[in-house]
């Protein structure tokens, strides 16, 4: 048996033994211990248990607010966190992996995606919608060009989804001049926002997402609407 990466059944058995010794009965904690055993091996896990006993013999470990001592299980998990890197902590403590299926390590995503590209599917249609307000625009005879920057919000993401990178995404939008004229005057109100839908692509020359607008609207944010809870009004450009 390879103790560095024990099979699931052996990891489950060792995790149960450690949980019993630590006085832990909560299924979530037992799952964390099992994933740690699977990730770092049996020897590593038993070393941490021995370190836990040593700390307990020397008076234990207090919580950060000094309200009480940590339980033996709390000491053990504290040591686990201190010995793992960020990716390993995610795998152990996220609690979202199915048995036998590894969690996504963000640093290893490139290799995963590269392996998928040899058999990737084809998109039938791809559209993008955005809401925002441009600061500057550039007009040409037939088209208006504007740029916006997006800093992704993680508030509404499922816990299983990796956290987006903090680097803002630049989006360049091409709007037909006739469409722009239909909404340009409405943008004089600084609180109103532009709503754009269109086909999108990646422009490698400028390293930006590009949207070719098919629909352009103005979201009119009125003080009365905000107070009463009414939905913002929208003015659609006529193509």
Secondary structure as a PSIPRED ss2 file (coil, helix, strand):
# PSIPRED VFORMAT (PSIPRED V4.0)

   1 X C   1.000  0.000  0.000
   2 X C   1.000  0.000  0.000
   3 X C   1.000  0.000  0.000
   4 X C   1.000  0.000  0.000
   5 X C   1.000  0.000  0.000
   6 X C   1.000  0.000  0.000
   7 X C   1.000  0.000  0.000
   8 X H   0.000  1.000  0.000
   9 X H   0.000  1.000  0.000
  10 X H   0.000  1.000  0.000
  11 X H   0.000  1.000  0.000
  12 X H   0.000  1.000  0.000
  13 X H   0.000  1.000  0.000
  14 X H   0.000  1.000  0.000
  15 X H   0.000  1.000  0.000
  16 X H   0.000  1.000  0.000
  17 X H   0.000  1.000  0.000
  18 X H   0.000  1.000  0.000
  19 X H   0.000  1.000  0.000
  20 X H   0.000  1.000  0.000
  21 X H   0.000  1.000  0.000
  22 X H   0.000  1.000  0.000
  23 X C   1.000  0.000  0.000
  24 X C   1.000  0.000  0.000
  25 X C   1.000  0.000  0.000
  26 X C   1.000  0.000  0.000
  27 X H   0.000  1.000  0.000
  28 X H   0.000  1.000  0.000
  29 X H   0.000  1.000  0.000
  30 X H   0.000  1.000  0.000
  31 X H   0.000  1.000  0.000
  32 X H   0.000  1.000  0.000
  33 X H   0.000  1.000  0.000
  34 X H   0.000  1.000  0.000
  35 X H   0.000  1.000  0.000
  36 X H   0.000  1.000  0.000
  37 X H   0.000  1.000  0.000
  38 X H   0.000  1.000  0.000
  39 X H   0.000  1.000  0.000
  40 X H   0.000  1.000  0.000
  41 X C   1.000  0.000  0.000
  42 X H   0.000  1.000  0.000
  43 X H   0.000  1.000  0.000
  44 X H   0.000  1.000  0.000
  45 X H   0.000  1.000  0.000
  46 X H   0.000  1.000  0.000
  47 X H   0.000  1.000  0.000
  48 X H   0.000  1.000  0.000
  49 X H   0.000  1.000  0.000
  50 X H   0.000  1.000  0.000
  51 X H   0.000  1.000  0.000
  52 X H   0.000  1.000  0.000
  53 X H   0.000  1.000  0.000
  54 X H   0.000  1.000  0.000
  55 X H   0.000  1.000  0.000
  56 X H   0.000  1.000  0.000
  57 X H   0.000  1.000  0.000
  58 X C   1.000  0.000  0.000
  59 X C   1.000  0.000  0.000
  60 X C   1.000  0.000  0.000
  61 X C   1.000  0.000  0.000
  62 X E   0.000  0.000  1.000
  63 X C   1.000  0.000  0.000
  64 X C   1.000  0.000  0.000
  65 X C   1.000  0.000  0.000
  66 X C   1.000  0.000  0.000
  67 X C   1.000  0.000  0.000
  68 X C   1.000  0.000  0.000
  69 X E   0.000  0.000  1.000
  70 X C   1.000  0.000  0.000
  71 X C   1.000  0.000  0.000
  72 X H   0.000  1.000  0.000
  73 X H   0.000  1.000  0.000
  74 X H   0.000  1.000  0.000
  75 X H   0.000  1.000  0.000
  76 X H   0.000  1.000  0.000
  77 X H   0.000  1.000  0.000
  78 X H   0.000  1.000  0.000
  79 X H   0.000  1.000  0.000
  80 X H   0.000  1.000  0.000
  81 X H   0.000  1.000  0.000
  82 X H   0.000  1.000  0.000
  83 X H   0.000  1.000  0.000
  84 X C   1.000  0.000  0.000
  85 X C   1.000  0.000  0.000
  86 X H   0.000  1.000  0.000
  87 X H   0.000  1.000  0.000
  88 X H   0.000  1.000  0.000
  89 X H   0.000  1.000  0.000
  90 X H   0.000  1.000  0.000
  91 X H   0.000  1.000  0.000
  92 X H   0.000  1.000  0.000
  93 X H   0.000  1.000  0.000
  94 X C   1.000  0.000  0.000
  95 X C   1.000  0.000  0.000
  96 X C   1.000  0.000  0.000
  97 X C   1.000  0.000  0.000
  98 X C   1.000  0.000  0.000
  99 X C   1.000  0.000  0.000
 100 X C   1.000  0.000  0.000
 101 X C   1.000  0.000  0.000
 102 X C   1.000  0.000  0.000
 103 X C   1.000  0.000  0.000
 104 X C   1.000  0.000  0.000
 105 X C   1.000  0.000  0.000
 106 X H   0.000  1.000  0.000
 107 X H   0.000  1.000  0.000
 108 X H   0.000  1.000  0.000
 109 X H   0.000  1.000  0.000
 110 X H   0.000  1.000  0.000
 111 X H   0.000  1.000  0.000
 112 X H   0.000  1.000  0.000
 113 X H   0.000  1.000  0.000
 114 X H   0.000  1.000  0.000
 115 X H   0.000  1.000  0.000
 116 X H   0.000  1.000  0.000
 117 X H   0.000  1.000  0.000
 118 X H   0.000  1.000  0.000
 119 X H   0.000  1.000  0.000
 120 X C   1.000  0.000  0.000
 121 X C   1.000  0.000  0.000
 122 X C   1.000  0.000  0.000
 123 X C   1.000  0.000  0.000
 124 X C   1.000  0.000  0.000
 125 X C   1.000  0.000  0.000
 126 X C   1.000  0.000  0.000
 127 X E   0.000  0.000  1.000
 128 X E   0.000  0.000  1.000
 129 X E   0.000  0.000  1.000
 130 X E   0.000  0.000  1.000
 131 X E   0.000  0.000  1.000
 132 X E   0.000  0.000  1.000
 133 X C   1.000  0.000  0.000
 134 X C   1.000  0.000  0.000
 135 X C   1.000  0.000  0.000
 136 X C   1.000  0.000  0.000
 137 X E   0.000  0.000  1.000
 138 X E   0.000  0.000  1.000
 139 X E   0.000  0.000  1.000
 140 X C   1.000  0.000  0.000
 141 X C   1.000  0.000  0.000
 142 X C   1.000  0.000  0.000
 143 X E   0.000  0.000  1.000
 144 X E   0.000  0.000  1.000
 145 X E   0.000  0.000  1.000
 146 X E   0.000  0.000  1.000
 147 X E   0.000  0.000  1.000
 148 X E   0.000  0.000  1.000
 149 X E   0.000  0.000  1.000
 150 X E   0.000  0.000  1.000
 151 X C   1.000  0.000  0.000
 152 X C   1.000  0.000  0.000
 153 X C   1.000  0.000  0.000
 154 X C   1.000  0.000  0.000
 155 X C   1.000  0.000  0.000
 156 X C   1.000  0.000  0.000
 157 X C   1.000  0.000  0.000
 158 X C   1.000  0.000  0.000
 159 X C   1.000  0.000  0.000
 160 X C   1.000  0.000  0.000
 161 X C   1.000  0.000  0.000
 162 X C   1.000  0.000  0.000
 163 X C   1.000  0.000  0.000
 164 X C   1.000  0.000  0.000
 165 X C   1.000  0.000  0.000
 166 X C   1.000  0.000  0.000
 167 X C   1.000  0.000  0.000
 168 X C   1.000  0.000  0.000
 169 X E   0.000  0.000  1.000
 170 X E   0.000  0.000  1.000
 171 X E   0.000  0.000  1.000
 172 X E   0.000  0.000  1.000
 173 X E   0.000  0.000  1.000
 174 X E   0.000  0.000  1.000
 175 X E   0.000  0.000  1.000
 176 X E   0.000  0.000  1.000
 177 X H   0.000  1.000  0.000
 178 X H   0.000  1.000  0.000
 179 X H   0.000  1.000  0.000
 180 X H   0.000  1.000  0.000
 181 X H   0.000  1.000  0.000
 182 X H   0.000  1.000  0.000
 183 X H   0.000  1.000  0.000
 184 X H   0.000  1.000  0.000
 185 X H   0.000  1.000  0.000
 186 X H   0.000  1.000  0.000
 187 X H   0.000  1.000  0.000
 188 X H   0.000  1.000  0.000
 189 X C   1.000  0.000  0.000
 190 X C   1.000  0.000  0.000
 191 X C   1.000  0.000  0.000
 192 X C   1.000  0.000  0.000
 193 X E   0.000  0.000  1.000
 194 X E   0.000  0.000  1.000
 195 X E   0.000  0.000  1.000
 196 X E   0.000  0.000  1.000
 197 X E   0.000  0.000  1.000
 198 X E   0.000  0.000  1.000
 199 X E   0.000  0.000  1.000
 200 X E   0.000  0.000  1.000
 201 X E   0.000  0.000  1.000
 202 X E   0.000  0.000  1.000
 203 X E   0.000  0.000  1.000
 204 X C   1.000  0.000  0.000
 205 X C   1.000  0.000  0.000
 206 X C   1.000  0.000  0.000
 207 X C   1.000  0.000  0.000
 208 X E   0.000  0.000  1.000
 209 X E   0.000  0.000  1.000
 210 X E   0.000  0.000  1.000
 211 X E   0.000  0.000  1.000
 212 X E   0.000  0.000  1.000
 213 X E   0.000  0.000  1.000
 214 X E   0.000  0.000  1.000
 215 X E   0.000  0.000  1.000
 216 X E   0.000  0.000  1.000
 217 X E   0.000  0.000  1.000
 218 X E   0.000  0.000  1.000
 219 X E   0.000  0.000  1.000
 220 X E   0.000  0.000  1.000
 221 X C   1.000  0.000  0.000
 222 X C   1.000  0.000  0.000
 223 X H   0.000  1.000  0.000
 224 X H   0.000  1.000  0.000
 225 X H   0.000  1.000  0.000
 226 X H   0.000  1.000  0.000
 227 X H   0.000  1.000  0.000
 228 X H   0.000  1.000  0.000
 229 X C   1.000  0.000  0.000
 230 X C   1.000  0.000  0.000
 231 X C   1.000  0.000  0.000
 232 X C   1.000  0.000  0.000
 233 X E   0.000  0.000  1.000
 234 X E   0.000  0.000  1.000
 235 X E   0.000  0.000  1.000
 236 X E   0.000  0.000  1.000
 237 X C   1.000  0.000  0.000
 238 X C   1.000  0.000  0.000
 239 X C   1.000  0.000  0.000
